[in-house]
Amino acid sequence: MVSLIEELEAREAAARARVEALEAEIVELTARLEGEREAWSRLRITRETVTEVIMDLGGTGTAAPVAGGAEPEGVVESGVRVVGAIMVPHWREGLSVEALPDVYRDIVEVVTDAAKPVQAKQIVPRIGLPAVTAKIEGTRGKLKRLVERGWLVEDAPGRFTAAHPGRDVKLSELAER
């Protein structure tokens, strides 16, 4: 007959072996997860870059469908589909804010409605985000992209105004005319 201490030691050794096996499995899964995250990130960046290049070249075709048969996220303009990436098209005559993703549209509308140039920290609460550094910096990046694409103007460092005030007529308003 085995003593109580010997039985506890045997159970402890078995539990330790299970813990060590699980820890080894966690290490292996963590490494695999990092590899998959890296591959996913590279593919996402590649797709976004290709989409931007196509848009910069004035592409008029449609982007490839999303894997798995899902529908593309939206139509930026007639004949140009956005697939999985947040697209900020270059401003051109006849293009309305409706062509922008929601958060960019909100930013442009806040800047357009402002009586004077606004800063990112003033926009963040107006678009429903908490006024924390991360959100302010993210919004500042979006503002800079809108400036690069011709939607906004940065009059002074960090102060933004609408690039085309009064010219942003919505497509629905054009149809009514």
Disulfide bonds with the S-S distance in Angstrom:
none
